[in-house]
Amino acid sequence: PILITCGAKDTVWPSEMTRRIEESLKQAGRHPEVHMFPEEDHIFTIKAEQERKQIADEFFHRVLD
């Protein structure tokens, strides 16, 4: 299982690169779970970071239980 989270307005790692990785993984038969935060840069706001942590927590509980 693969989880990717990123900001759509990231000035360090362009969101297009994340989409390329997602497509490459899909072409390789993988099923990444991608969450792109539309208004976030490389460092998330507190609210978005809390949401990202919740997403990660739920992901790990789902795949590790």
PDBQT receptor file of N, H, CA, C and O in Angstrom, charges set to zero:
ATOM      1  N   PRO A   1       0.823  -1.205   0.000  1.00  0.00    +0.000 N 
ATOM      2  CA  PRO A   1       0.000   0.000   0.000  1.00  0.00    +0.000 C 
ATOM      3  C   PRO A   1       0.868   1.271   0.000  1.00  0.00    +0.000 C 
ATOM      4  O   PRO A   1       1.904   1.336   0.661  1.00  0.00    +0.000 OA
ATOM      5  N   ILE A   2       0.424   2.251  -0.743  1.00  0.00    +0.000 N 
ATOM      6  H   ILE A   2      -0.418   2.199  -1.281  1.00  0.00    +0.000 HD
ATOM      7  CA  ILE A   2       1.172   3.489  -0.867  1.00  0.00    +0.000 C 
ATOM      8  C   ILE A   2       0.244   4.665  -0.599  1.00  0.00    +0.000 C 
ATOM      9  O   ILE A   2      -0.829   4.775  -1.194  1.00  0.00    +0.000 OA
ATOM     10  N   LEU A   3       0.669   5.538   0.300  1.00  0.00    +0.000 N 
ATOM     11  H   LEU A   3       1.540   5.449   0.783  1.00  0.00    +0.000 HD
ATOM     12  CA  LEU A   3      -0.060   6.765   0.597  1.00  0.00    +0.000 C 
ATOM     13  C   LEU A   3       0.824   7.938   0.217  1.00  0.00    +0.000 C 
ATOM     14  O   LEU A   3       1.987   8.000   0.614  1.00  0.00    +0.000 OA
ATOM     15  N   ILE A   4       0.274   8.867  -0.554  1.00  0.00    +0.000 N 
ATOM     16  H   ILE A   4      -0.671   8.817  -0.877  1.00  0.00    +0.000 HD
ATOM     17  CA  ILE A   4       0.998  10.083  -0.922  1.00  0.00    +0.000 C 
ATOM     18  C   ILE A   4       0.116  11.271  -0.557  1.00  0.00    +0.000 C 
ATOM     19  O   ILE A   4      -1.051  11.332  -0.944  1.00  0.00    +0.000 OA
ATOM     20  N   THR A   5       0.685  12.213   0.192  1.00  0.00    +0.000 N 
ATOM     21  H   THR A   5       1.633  12.163   0.507  1.00  0.00    +0.000 HD
ATOM     22  CA  THR A   5      -0.012  13.452   0.498  1.00  0.00    +0.000 C 
ATOM     23  C   THR A   5       0.873  14.602   0.046  1.00  0.00    +0.000 C 
ATOM     24  O   THR A   5       2.093  14.556   0.198  1.00  0.00    +0.000 OA
ATOM     25  N   CYS A   6       0.253  15.629  -0.508  1.00  0.00    +0.000 N 
ATOM     26  H   CYS A   6      -0.738  15.667  -0.632  1.00  0.00    +0.000 HD
ATOM     27  CA  CYS A   6       1.040  16.778  -0.950  1.00  0.00    +0.000 C 
ATOM     28  C   CYS A   6       0.141  17.990  -1.121  1.00  0.00    +0.000 C 
ATOM     29  O   CYS A   6      -1.085  17.888  -1.159  1.00  0.00    +0.000 OA
ATOM     30  N   GLY A   7       0.791  19.138  -1.222  1.00  0.00    +0.000 N 
ATOM     31  H   GLY A   7       1.787  19.221  -1.190  1.00  0.00    +0.000 HD
ATOM     32  CA  GLY A   7       0.065  20.373  -1.481  1.00  0.00    +0.000 C 
ATOM     33  C   GLY A   7       0.052  20.668  -2.971  1.00  0.00    +0.000 C 
ATOM     34  O   GLY A   7       1.078  20.538  -3.638  1.00  0.00    +0.000 OA
ATOM     35  N   ALA A   8      -1.082  21.058  -3.490  1.00  0.00    +0.000 N 
ATOM     36  H   ALA A   8      -1.915  21.163  -2.948  1.00  0.00    +0.000 HD
ATOM     37  CA  ALA A   8      -1.204  21.366  -4.922  1.00  0.00    +0.000 C 
ATOM     38  C   ALA A   8      -0.425  22.616  -5.306  1.00  0.00    +0.000 C 
ATOM     39  O   ALA A   8      -0.090  22.806  -6.475  1.00  0.00    +0.000 OA
ATOM     40  N   LYS A   9      -0.134  23.471  -4.326  1.00  0.00    +0.000 N 
ATOM     41  H   LYS A   9      -0.406  23.317  -3.376  1.00  0.00    +0.000 HD
ATOM     42  CA  LYS A   9       0.607  24.702  -4.598  1.00  0.00    +0.000 C 
ATOM     43  C   LYS A   9       2.019  24.647  -4.019  1.00  0.00    +0.000 C 
ATOM     44  O   LYS A   9       2.592  25.671  -3.647  1.00  0.00    +0.000 OA
ATOM     45  N   ASP A  10       2.566  23.441  -3.950  1.00  0.00    +0.000 N 
ATOM     46  H   ASP A  10       2.101  22.609  -4.252  1.00  0.00    +0.000 HD
ATOM     47  CA  ASP A  10       3.906  23.234  -3.398  1.00  0.00    +0.000 C 
ATOM     48  C   ASP A  10       4.939  23.922  -4.284  1.00  0.00    +0.000 C 
ATOM     49  O   ASP A  10       4.996  23.665  -5.487  1.00  0.00    +0.000 OA
ATOM     50  N   THR A  11       5.757  24.797  -3.694  1.00  0.00    +0.000 N 
ATOM     51  H   THR A  11       5.710  25.006  -2.717  1.00  0.00    +0.000 HD
ATOM     52  CA  THR A  11       6.791  25.495  -4.451  1.00  0.00    +0.000 C 
ATOM     53  C   THR A  11       8.130  24.763  -4.415  1.00  0.00    +0.000 C 
ATOM     54  O   THR A  11       9.073  25.177  -5.089  1.00  0.00    +0.000 OA
ATOM     55  N   VAL A  12       8.231  23.679  -3.639  1.00  0.00    +0.000 N 
ATOM     56  H   VAL A  12       7.465  23.342  -3.091  1.00  0.00    +0.000 HD
ATOM     57  CA  VAL A  12       9.452  22.884  -3.561  1.00  0.00    +0.000 C 
ATOM     58  C   VAL A  12       9.335  21.635  -4.446  1.00  0.00    +0.000 C 
ATOM     59  O   VAL A  12      10.251  21.314  -5.204  1.00  0.00    +0.000 OA
ATOM     60  N   TRP A  13       8.211  20.944  -4.340  1.00  0.00    +0.000 N 
ATOM     61  H   TRP A  13       7.467  21.204  -3.724  1.00  0.00    +0.000 HD
ATOM     62  CA  TRP A  13       7.963  19.718  -5.104  1.00  0.00    +0.000 C 
ATOM     63  C   TRP A  13       6.667  19.926  -5.887  1.00  0.00    +0.000 C 
ATOM     64  O   TRP A  13       5.582  19.809  -5.317  1.00  0.00    +0.000 OA
ATOM     65  N   PRO A  14       6.758  20.230  -7.174  1.00  0.00    +0.000 N 
ATOM     66  CA  PRO A  14       5.552  20.515  -7.963  1.00  0.00    +0.000 C 
ATOM     67  C   PRO A  14       4.545  19.358  -7.937  1.00  0.00    +0.000 C 
ATOM     68  O   PRO A  14       4.914  18.187  -8.026  1.00  0.00    +0.000 OA
ATOM     69  N   SER A  15       3.287  19.716  -7.815  1.00  0.00    +0.000 N 
ATOM     70  H   SER A  15       2.988  20.668  -7.742  1.00  0.00    +0.000 HD
ATOM     71  CA  SER A  15       2.239  18.694  -7.745  1.00  0.00    +0.000 C 
ATOM     72  C   SER A  15       2.184  17.844  -9.017  1.00  0.00    +0.000 C 
ATOM     73  O   SER A  15       1.715  16.707  -8.979  1.00  0.00    +0.000 OA
ATOM     74  N   GLU A  16       2.655  18.381 -10.131  1.00  0.00    +0.000 N 
ATOM     75  H   GLU A  16       3.036  19.305 -10.162  1.00  0.00    +0.000 HD
ATOM     76  CA  GLU A  16       2.692  17.588 -11.372  1.00  0.00    +0.000 C 
ATOM     77  C   GLU A  16       3.596  16.368 -11.207  1.00  0.00    +0.000 C 
ATOM     78  O   GLU A  16       3.336  15.317 -11.792  1.00  0.00    +0.000 OA
ATOM     79  N   MET A  17       4.657  16.508 -10.411  1.00  0.00    +0.000 N 
ATOM     80  H   MET A  17       4.868  17.362  -9.936  1.00  0.00    +0.000 HD
ATOM     81  CA  MET A  17       5.553  15.379 -10.172  1.00  0.00    +0.000 C 
ATOM     82  C   MET A  17       4.829  14.288  -9.385  1.00  0.00    +0.000 C 
ATOM     83  O   MET A  17       5.026  13.099  -9.636  1.00  0.00    +0.000 OA
ATOM     84  N   THR A  18       4.006  14.690  -8.450  1.00  0.00    +0.000 N 
ATOM     85  H   THR A  18       3.846  15.656  -8.245  1.00  0.00    +0.000 HD
ATOM     86  CA  THR A  18       3.224  13.716  -7.693  1.00  0.00    +0.000 C 
ATOM     87  C   THR A  18       2.275  12.980  -8.623  1.00  0.00    +0.000 C 
ATOM     88  O   THR A  18       2.127  11.762  -8.523  1.00  0.00    +0.000 OA
ATOM     89  N   ARG A  19       1.632  13.705  -9.521  1.00  0.00    +0.000 N 
ATOM     90  H   ARG A  19       1.752  14.695  -9.602  1.00  0.00    +0.000 HD
ATOM     91  CA  ARG A  19       0.711  13.062 -10.479  1.00  0.00    +0.000 C 
ATOM     92  C   ARG A  19       1.462  12.096 -11.382  1.00  0.00    +0.000 C 
ATOM     93  O   ARG A  19       0.936  11.039 -11.729  1.00  0.00    +0.000 OA
ATOM     94  N   ARG A  20       2.685  12.445 -11.767  1.00  0.00    +0.000 N 
ATOM     95  H   ARG A  20       3.113  13.303 -11.485  1.00  0.00    +0.000 HD
ATOM     96  CA  ARG A  20       3.490  11.530 -12.590  1.00  0.00    +0.000 C 
ATOM     97  C   ARG A  20       3.806  10.243 -11.828  1.00  0.00    +0.000 C 
ATOM     98  O   ARG A  20       3.710   9.144 -12.374  1.00  0.00    +0.000 OA
ATOM     99  N   ILE A  21       4.179  10.397 -10.573  1.00  0.00    +0.000 N 
ATOM    100  H   ILE A  21       4.256  11.290 -10.130  1.00  0.00    +0.000 HD
ATOM    101  CA  ILE A  21       4.455   9.218  -9.743  1.00  0.00    +0.000 C 
ATOM    102  C   ILE A  21       3.199   8.364  -9.622  1.00  0.00    +0.000 C 
ATOM    103  O   ILE A  21       3.254   7.141  -9.752  1.00  0.00    +0.000 OA
ATOM    104  N   GLU A  22       2.069   9.017  -9.372  1.00  0.00    +0.000 N 
ATOM    105  H   GLU A  22       2.024  10.010  -9.266  1.00  0.00    +0.000 HD
ATOM    106  CA  GLU A  22       0.801   8.298  -9.258  1.00  0.00    +0.000 C 
ATOM    107  C   GLU A  22       0.512   7.499 -10.533  1.00  0.00    +0.000 C 
ATOM    108  O   GLU A  22       0.152   6.324 -10.463  1.00  0.00    +0.000 OA
ATOM    109  N   GLU A  23       0.669   8.134 -11.690  1.00  0.00    +0.000 N 
ATOM    110  H   GLU A  23       0.961   9.089 -11.747  1.00  0.00    +0.000 HD
ATOM    111  CA  GLU A  23       0.408   7.446 -12.955  1.00  0.00    +0.000 C 
ATOM    112  C   GLU A  23       1.390   6.310 -13.201  1.00  0.00    +0.000 C 
ATOM    113  O   GLU A  23       0.998   5.252 -13.694  1.00  0.00    +0.000 OA
ATOM    114  N   SER A  24       2.656   6.514 -12.866  1.00  0.00    +0.000 N 
ATOM    115  H   SER A  24       2.974   7.373 -12.466  1.00  0.00    +0.000 HD
ATOM    116  CA  SER A  24       3.654   5.445 -13.026  1.00  0.00    +0.000 C 
ATOM    117  C   SER A  24       3.313   4.250 -12.149  1.00  0.00    +0.000 C 
ATOM    118  O   SER A  24       3.425   3.102 -12.581  1.00  0.00    +0.000 OA
ATOM    119  N   LEU A  25       2.899   4.518 -10.928  1.00  0.00    +0.000 N 
ATOM    120  H   LEU A  25       2.808   5.450 -10.577  1.00  0.00    +0.000 HD
ATOM    121  CA  LEU A  25       2.511   3.424 -10.039  1.00  0.00    +0.000 C 
ATOM    122  C   LEU A  25       1.295   2.680 -10.571  1.00  0.00    +0.000 C 
ATOM    123  O   LEU A  25       1.250   1.451 -10.524  1.00  0.00    +0.000 OA
ATOM    124  N   LYS A  26       0.328   3.402 -11.065  1.00  0.00    +0.000 N 
ATOM    125  H   LYS A  26       0.365   4.400 -11.103  1.00  0.00    +0.000 HD
ATOM    126  CA  LYS A  26      -0.874   2.761 -11.633  1.00  0.00    +0.000 C 
ATOM    127  C   LYS A  26      -0.514   1.906 -12.840  1.00  0.00    +0.000 C 
ATOM    128  O   LYS A  26      -1.029   0.799 -13.000  1.00  0.00    +0.000 OA
ATOM    129  N   GLN A  27       0.370   2.421 -13.688  1.00  0.00    +0.000 N 
ATOM    130  H   GLN A  27       0.788   3.320 -13.558  1.00  0.00    +0.000 HD
ATOM    131  CA  GLN A  27       0.795   1.645 -14.857  1.00  0.00    +0.000 C 
ATOM    132  C   GLN A  27       1.543   0.378 -14.448  1.00  0.00    +0.000 C 
ATOM    133  O   GLN A  27       1.560  -0.608 -15.185  1.00  0.00    +0.000 OA
ATOM    134  N   ALA A  28       2.151   0.413 -13.286  1.00  0.00    +0.000 N 
ATOM    135  H   ALA A  28       2.137   1.214 -12.687  1.00  0.00    +0.000 HD
ATOM    136  CA  ALA A  28       2.880  -0.747 -12.771  1.00  0.00    +0.000 C 
ATOM    137  C   ALA A  28       1.968  -1.690 -11.982  1.00  0.00    +0.000 C 
ATOM    138  O   ALA A  28       2.429  -2.659 -11.379  1.00  0.00    +0.000 OA
ATOM    139  N   GLY A  29       0.665  -1.388 -11.996  1.00  0.00    +0.000 N 
ATOM    140  H   GLY A  29       0.290  -0.601 -12.485  1.00  0.00    +0.000 HD
ATOM    141  CA  GLY A  29      -0.285  -2.265 -11.324  1.00  0.00    +0.000 C 
ATOM    142  C   GLY A  29      -0.493  -1.962  -9.851  1.00  0.00    +0.000 C 
ATOM    143  O   GLY A  29      -1.143  -2.735  -9.147  1.00  0.00    +0.000 OA
ATOM    144  N   ARG A  30       0.048  -0.853  -9.377  1.00  0.00    +0.000 N 
ATOM    145  H   ARG A  30       0.577  -0.226  -9.949  1.00  0.00    +0.000 HD
ATOM    146  CA  ARG A  30      -0.134  -0.458  -7.978  1.00  0.00    +0.000 C 
ATOM    147  C   ARG A  30      -1.348   0.450  -7.870  1.00  0.00    +0.000 C 
ATOM    148  O   ARG A  30      -1.849   0.956  -8.874  1.00  0.00    +0.000 OA
ATOM    149  N   HIS A  31      -1.812   0.649  -6.658  1.00  0.00    +0.000 N 
ATOM    150  H   HIS A  31      -1.406   0.238  -5.842  1.00  0.00    +0.000 HD
ATOM    151  CA  HIS A  31      -3.007   1.469  -6.423  1.00  0.00    +0.000 C 
ATOM    152  C   HIS A  31      -2.720   2.489  -5.317  1.00  0.00    +0.000 C 
ATOM    153  O   HIS A  31      -3.173   2.329  -4.184  1.00  0.00    +0.000 OA
ATOM    154  N   PRO A  32      -1.962   3.540  -5.655  1.00  0.00    +0.000 N 
ATOM    155  CA  PRO A  32      -1.620   4.511  -4.618  1.00  0.00    +0.000 C 
ATOM    156  C   PRO A  32      -2.843   5.305  -4.163  1.00  0.00    +0.000 C 
ATOM    157  O   PRO A  32      -3.747   5.595  -4.947  1.00  0.00    +0.000 OA
ATOM    158  N   GLU A  33      -2.845   5.639  -2.902  1.00  0.00    +0.000 N 
ATOM    159  H   GLU A  33      -2.111   5.404  -2.265  1.00  0.00    +0.000 HD
ATOM    160  CA  GLU A  33      -3.881   6.507  -2.358  1.00  0.00    +0.000 C 
ATOM    161  C   GLU A  33      -3.255   7.898  -2.287  1.00  0.00    +0.000 C 
ATOM    162  O   GLU A  33      -2.329   8.128  -1.509  1.00  0.00    +0.000 OA
ATOM    163  N   VAL A  34      -3.758   8.815  -3.094  1.00  0.00    +0.000 N 
ATOM    164  H   VAL A  34      -4.511   8.628  -3.725  1.00  0.00    +0.000 HD
ATOM    165  CA  VAL A  34      -3.171  10.146  -3.201  1.00  0.00    +0.000 C 
ATOM    166  C   VAL A  34      -4.153  11.189  -2.675  1.00  0.00    +0.000 C 
ATOM    167  O   VAL A  34      -5.320  11.226  -3.066  1.00  0.00    +0.000 OA
ATOM    168  N   HIS A  35      -3.653  12.023  -1.789  1.00  0.00    +0.000 N 
ATOM    169  H   HIS A  35      -2.705  11.993  -1.472  1.00  0.00    +0.000 HD
ATOM    170  CA  HIS A  35      -4.455  13.126  -1.249  1.00  0.00    +0.000 C 
ATOM    171  C   HIS A  35      -3.695  14.416  -1.530  1.00  0.00    +0.000 C 
ATOM    172  O   HIS A  35      -2.644  14.676  -0.944  1.00  0.00    +0.000 OA
ATOM    173  N   MET A  36      -4.247  15.217  -2.439  1.00  0.00    +0.000 N 
ATOM    174  H   MET A  36      -5.100  15.006  -2.915  1.00  0.00    +0.000 HD
ATOM    175  CA  MET A  36      -3.630  16.484  -2.777  1.00  0.00    +0.000 C 
ATOM    176  C   MET A  36      -4.458  17.599  -2.144  1.00  0.00    +0.000 C 
ATOM    177  O   MET A  36      -5.663  17.702  -2.374  1.00  0.00    +0.000 OA
ATOM    178  N   PHE A  37      -3.804  18.414  -1.356  1.00  0.00    +0.000 N 
ATOM    179  H   PHE A  37      -2.825  18.330  -1.169  1.00  0.00    +0.000 HD
ATOM    180  CA  PHE A  37      -4.477  19.505  -0.665  1.00  0.00    +0.000 C 
ATOM    181  C   PHE A  37      -4.410  20.744  -1.553  1.00  0.00    +0.000 C 
ATOM    182  O   PHE A  37      -3.325  21.281  -1.778  1.00  0.00    +0.000 OA
ATOM    183  N   PRO A  38      -5.555  21.206  -2.062  1.00  0.00    +0.000 N 
ATOM    184  CA  PRO A  38      -5.593  22.231  -3.104  1.00  0.00    +0.000 C 
ATOM    185  C   PRO A  38      -4.903  23.554  -2.785  1.00  0.00    +0.000 C 
ATOM    186  O   PRO A  38      -4.312  24.157  -3.681  1.00  0.00    +0.000 OA
ATOM    187  N   GLU A  39      -4.956  24.013  -1.574  1.00  0.00    +0.000 N 
ATOM    188  H   GLU A  39      -5.436  23.524  -0.846  1.00  0.00    +0.000 HD
ATOM    189  CA  GLU A  39      -4.421  25.339  -1.249  1.00  0.00    +0.000 C 
ATOM    190  C   GLU A  39      -3.100  25.293  -0.484  1.00  0.00    +0.000 C 
ATOM    191  O   GLU A  39      -2.638  26.322   0.009  1.00  0.00    +0.000 OA
ATOM    192  N   GLU A  40      -2.491  24.119  -0.381  1.00  0.00    +0.000 N 
ATOM    193  H   GLU A  40      -2.867  23.283  -0.781  1.00  0.00    +0.000 HD
ATOM    194  CA  GLU A  40      -1.309  23.988   0.467  1.00  0.00    +0.000 C 
ATOM    195  C   GLU A  40      -0.001  24.055  -0.314  1.00  0.00    +0.000 C 
ATOM    196  O   GLU A  40       0.094  23.632  -1.466  1.00  0.00    +0.000 OA
ATOM    197  N   ASP A  41       1.002  24.606   0.368  1.00  0.00    +0.000 N 
ATOM    198  H   ASP A  41       0.925  24.949   1.304  1.00  0.00    +0.000 HD
ATOM    199  CA  ASP A  41       2.366  24.683  -0.145  1.00  0.00    +0.000 C 
ATOM    200  C   ASP A  41       3.138  23.485   0.421  1.00  0.00    +0.000 C 
ATOM    201  O   ASP A  41       2.530  22.485   0.803  1.00  0.00    +0.000 OA
ATOM    202  N   HIS A  42       4.449  23.579   0.476  1.00  0.00    +0.000 N 
ATOM    203  H   HIS A  42       4.942  24.391   0.166  1.00  0.00    +0.000 HD
ATOM    204  CA  HIS A  42       5.268  22.465   0.964  1.00  0.00    +0.000 C 
ATOM    205  C   HIS A  42       5.081  22.255   2.470  1.00  0.00    +0.000 C 
ATOM    206  O   HIS A  42       5.057  21.124   2.955  1.00  0.00    +0.000 OA
ATOM    207  N   ILE A  43       4.953  23.348   3.185  1.00  0.00    +0.000 N 
ATOM    208  H   ILE A  43       4.972  24.267   2.791  1.00  0.00    +0.000 HD
ATOM    209  CA  ILE A  43       4.663  23.276   4.618  1.00  0.00    +0.000 C 
ATOM    210  C   ILE A  43       3.182  23.590   4.790  1.00  0.00    +0.000 C 
ATOM    211  O   ILE A  43       2.723  24.683   4.460  1.00  0.00    +0.000 OA
ATOM    212  N   PHE A  44       2.448  22.620   5.309  1.00  0.00    +0.000 N 
ATOM    213  H   PHE A  44       2.821  21.732   5.577  1.00  0.00    +0.000 HD
ATOM    214  CA  PHE A  44       0.998  22.746   5.430  1.00  0.00    +0.000 C 
ATOM    215  C   PHE A  44       0.610  23.715   6.547  1.00  0.00    +0.000 C 
ATOM    216  O   PHE A  44       1.354  23.922   7.506  1.00  0.00    +0.000 OA
ATOM    217  N   THR A  45      -0.574  24.300   6.391  1.00  0.00    +0.000 N 
ATOM    218  H   THR A  45      -1.178  24.132   5.612  1.00  0.00    +0.000 HD
ATOM    219  CA  THR A  45      -1.154  25.069   7.485  1.00  0.00    +0.000 C 
ATOM    220  C   THR A  45      -1.499  24.094   8.608  1.00  0.00    +0.000 C 
ATOM    221  O   THR A  45      -1.559  22.885   8.387  1.00  0.00    +0.000 OA
ATOM    222  N   ILE A  46      -1.723  24.609   9.789  1.00  0.00    +0.000 N 
ATOM    223  H   ILE A  46      -1.675  25.592   9.968  1.00  0.00    +0.000 HD
ATOM    224  CA  ILE A  46      -2.026  23.749  10.938  1.00  0.00    +0.000 C 
ATOM    225  C   ILE A  46      -3.268  22.906  10.665  1.00  0.00    +0.000 C 
ATOM    226  O   ILE A  46      -3.269  21.704  10.931  1.00  0.00    +0.000 OA
ATOM    227  N   LYS A  47      -4.305  23.512  10.146  1.00  0.00    +0.000 N 
ATOM    228  H   LYS A  47      -4.304  24.489   9.930  1.00  0.00    +0.000 HD
ATOM    229  CA  LYS A  47      -5.555  22.782   9.869  1.00  0.00    +0.000 C 
ATOM    230  C   LYS A  47      -5.327  21.661   8.855  1.00  0.00    +0.000 C 
ATOM    231  O   LYS A  47      -5.787  20.537   9.057  1.00  0.00    +0.000 OA
ATOM    232  N   ALA A  48      -4.620  21.965   7.770  1.00  0.00    +0.000 N 
ATOM    233  H   ALA A  48      -4.247  22.878   7.606  1.00  0.00    +0.000 HD
ATOM    234  CA  ALA A  48      -4.362  20.947   6.746  1.00  0.00    +0.000 C 
ATOM    235  C   ALA A  48      -3.458  19.844   7.283  1.00  0.00    +0.000 C 
ATOM    236  O   ALA A  48      -3.648  18.674   6.949  1.00  0.00    +0.000 OA
ATOM    237  N   GLU A  49      -2.481  20.198   8.109  1.00  0.00    +0.000 N 
ATOM    238  H   GLU A  49      -2.327  21.148   8.380  1.00  0.00    +0.000 HD
ATOM    239  CA  GLU A  49      -1.586  19.196   8.687  1.00  0.00    +0.000 C 
ATOM    240  C   GLU A  49      -2.349  18.261   9.615  1.00  0.00    +0.000 C 
ATOM    241  O   GLU A  49      -2.074  17.062   9.650  1.00  0.00    +0.000 OA
ATOM    242  N   GLN A  50      -3.294  18.795  10.358  1.00  0.00    +0.000 N 
ATOM    243  H   GLN A  50      -3.517  19.769  10.330  1.00  0.00    +0.000 HD
ATOM    244  CA  GLN A  50      -4.121  17.940  11.212  1.00  0.00    +0.000 C 
ATOM    245  C   GLN A  50      -4.940  16.975  10.355  1.00  0.00    +0.000 C 
ATOM    246  O   GLN A  50      -5.078  15.801  10.699  1.00  0.00    +0.000 OA
ATOM    247  N   GLU A  51      -5.473  17.459   9.259  1.00  0.00    +0.000 N 
ATOM    248  H   GLU A  51      -5.361  18.413   8.979  1.00  0.00    +0.000 HD
ATOM    249  CA  GLU A  51      -6.238  16.595   8.354  1.00  0.00    +0.000 C 
ATOM    250  C   GLU A  51      -5.327  15.543   7.722  1.00  0.00    +0.000 C 
ATOM    251  O   GLU A  51      -5.709  14.379   7.602  1.00  0.00    +0.000 OA
ATOM    252  N   ARG A  52      -4.114  15.957   7.315  1.00  0.00    +0.000 N 
ATOM    253  H   ARG A  52      -3.803  16.902   7.412  1.00  0.00    +0.000 HD
ATOM    254  CA  ARG A  52      -3.165  15.023   6.719  1.00  0.00    +0.000 C 
ATOM    255  C   ARG A  52      -2.784  13.927   7.705  1.00  0.00    +0.000 C 
ATOM    256  O   ARG A  52      -2.684  12.758   7.335  1.00  0.00    +0.000 OA
ATOM    257  N   LYS A  53      -2.571  14.307   8.957  1.00  0.00    +0.000 N 
ATOM    258  H   LYS A  53      -2.652  15.257   9.259  1.00  0.00    +0.000 HD
ATOM    259  CA  LYS A  53      -2.243  13.309   9.980  1.00  0.00    +0.000 C 
ATOM    260  C   LYS A  53      -3.400  12.341  10.204  1.00  0.00    +0.000 C 
ATOM    261  O   LYS A  53      -3.176  11.151  10.425  1.00  0.00    +0.000 OA
ATOM    262  N   GLN A  54      -4.623  12.834  10.150  1.00  0.00    +0.000 N 
ATOM    263  H   GLN A  54      -4.805  13.801   9.971  1.00  0.00    +0.000 HD
ATOM    264  CA  GLN A  54      -5.801  11.966  10.292  1.00  0.00    +0.000 C 
ATOM    265  C   GLN A  54      -5.877  10.978   9.130  1.00  0.00    +0.000 C 
ATOM    266  O   GLN A  54      -6.164   9.798   9.330  1.00  0.00    +0.000 OA
ATOM    267  N   ILE A  55      -5.620  11.463   7.923  1.00  0.00    +0.000 N 
ATOM    268  H   ILE A  55      -5.387  12.422   7.761  1.00  0.00    +0.000 HD
ATOM    269  CA  ILE A  55      -5.620  10.599   6.734  1.00  0.00    +0.000 C 
ATOM    270  C   ILE A  55      -4.556   9.513   6.880  1.00  0.00    +0.000 C 
ATOM    271  O   ILE A  55      -4.816   8.341   6.608  1.00  0.00    +0.000 OA
ATOM    272  N   ALA A  56      -3.362   9.907   7.308  1.00  0.00    +0.000 N 
ATOM    273  H   ALA A  56      -3.151  10.859   7.529  1.00  0.00    +0.000 HD
ATOM    274  CA  ALA A  56      -2.274   8.936   7.479  1.00  0.00    +0.000 C 
ATOM    275  C   ALA A  56      -2.614   7.925   8.566  1.00  0.00    +0.000 C 
ATOM    276  O   ALA A  56      -2.369   6.730   8.401  1.00  0.00    +0.000 OA
ATOM    277  N   ASP A  57      -3.173   8.395   9.670  1.00  0.00    +0.000 N 
ATOM    278  H   ASP A  57      -3.372   9.365   9.804  1.00  0.00    +0.000 HD
ATOM    279  CA  ASP A  57      -3.556   7.510  10.770  1.00  0.00    +0.000 C 
ATOM    280  C   ASP A  57      -4.576   6.473  10.297  1.00  0.00    +0.000 C 
ATOM    281  O   ASP A  57      -4.435   5.283  10.578  1.00  0.00    +0.000 OA
ATOM    282  N   GLU A  58      -5.596   6.928   9.584  1.00  0.00    +0.000 N 
ATOM    283  H   GLU A  58      -5.711   7.894   9.355  1.00  0.00    +0.000 HD
ATOM    284  CA  GLU A  58      -6.626   6.012   9.074  1.00  0.00    +0.000 C 
ATOM    285  C   GLU A  58      -6.032   5.036   8.068  1.00  0.00    +0.000 C 
ATOM    286  O   GLU A  58      -6.385   3.857   8.061  1.00  0.00    +0.000 OA
ATOM    287  N   PHE A  59      -5.132   5.523   7.220  1.00  0.00    +0.000 N 
ATOM    288  H   PHE A  59      -4.846   6.481   7.226  1.00  0.00    +0.000 HD
ATOM    289  CA  PHE A  59      -4.483   4.668   6.229  1.00  0.00    +0.000 C 
ATOM    290  C   PHE A  59      -3.714   3.546   6.919  1.00  0.00    +0.000 C 
ATOM    291  O   PHE A  59      -3.877   2.376   6.572  1.00  0.00    +0.000 OA
ATOM    292  N   PHE A  60      -2.876   3.899   7.897  1.00  0.00    +0.000 N 
ATOM    293  H   PHE A  60      -2.744   4.849   8.178  1.00  0.00    +0.000 HD
ATOM    294  CA  PHE A  60      -2.067   2.879   8.566  1.00  0.00    +0.000 C 
ATOM    295  C   PHE A  60      -2.918   1.906   9.380  1.00  0.00    +0.000 C 
ATOM    296  O   PHE A  60      -2.606   0.717   9.432  1.00  0.00    +0.000 OA
ATOM    297  N   HIS A  61      -3.957   2.376   9.998  1.00  0.00    +0.000 N 
ATOM    298  H   HIS A  61      -4.211   3.342   9.956  1.00  0.00    +0.000 HD
ATOM    299  CA  HIS A  61      -4.857   1.459  10.708  1.00  0.00    +0.000 C 
ATOM    300  C   HIS A  61      -5.522   0.493   9.730  1.00  0.00    +0.000 C 
ATOM    301  O   HIS A  61      -5.677  -0.692  10.025  1.00  0.00    +0.000 OA
ATOM    302  N   ARG A  62      -5.907   1.002   8.578  1.00  0.00    +0.000 N 
ATOM    303  H   ARG A  62      -5.780   1.965   8.338  1.00  0.00    +0.000 HD
ATOM    304  CA  ARG A  62      -6.573   0.158   7.580  1.00  0.00    +0.000 C 
ATOM    305  C   ARG A  62      -5.628  -0.891   7.005  1.00  0.00    +0.000 C 
ATOM    306  O   ARG A  62      -6.011  -2.052   6.859  1.00  0.00    +0.000 OA
ATOM    307  N   VAL A  63      -4.403  -0.501   6.679  1.00  0.00    +0.000 N 
ATOM    308  H   VAL A  63      -4.092   0.441   6.799  1.00  0.00    +0.000 HD
ATOM    309  CA  VAL A  63      -3.501  -1.456   6.012  1.00  0.00    +0.000 C 
ATOM    310  C   VAL A  63      -2.707  -2.334   6.963  1.00  0.00    +0.000 C 
ATOM    311  O   VAL A  63      -2.200  -3.381   6.559  1.00  0.00    +0.000 OA
ATOM    312  N   LEU A  64      -2.590  -1.920   8.233  1.00  0.00    +0.000 N 
ATOM    313  H   LEU A  64      -3.002  -1.070   8.561  1.00  0.00    +0.000 HD
ATOM    314  CA  LEU A  64      -1.787  -2.703   9.176  1.00  0.00    +0.000 C 
ATOM    315  C   LEU A  64      -2.620  -3.567  10.110  1.00  0.00    +0.000 C 
ATOM    316  O   LEU A  64      -2.086  -4.464  10.761  1.00  0.00    +0.000 OA
ATOM    317  N   ASP A  65      -3.918  -3.310  10.184  1.00  0.00    +0.000 N 
ATOM    318  H   ASP A  65      -4.352  -2.581   9.654  1.00  0.00    +0.000 HD
ATOM    319  CA  ASP A  65      -4.757  -4.127  11.062  1.00  0.00    +0.000 C 
ATOM    320  C   ASP A  65      -5.127  -5.445  10.409  1.00  0.00    +0.000 C 
ATOM    321  O   ASP A  65      -5.831  -6.256  11.011  1.00  0.00    +0.000 OA
TER     322      ASP A  65
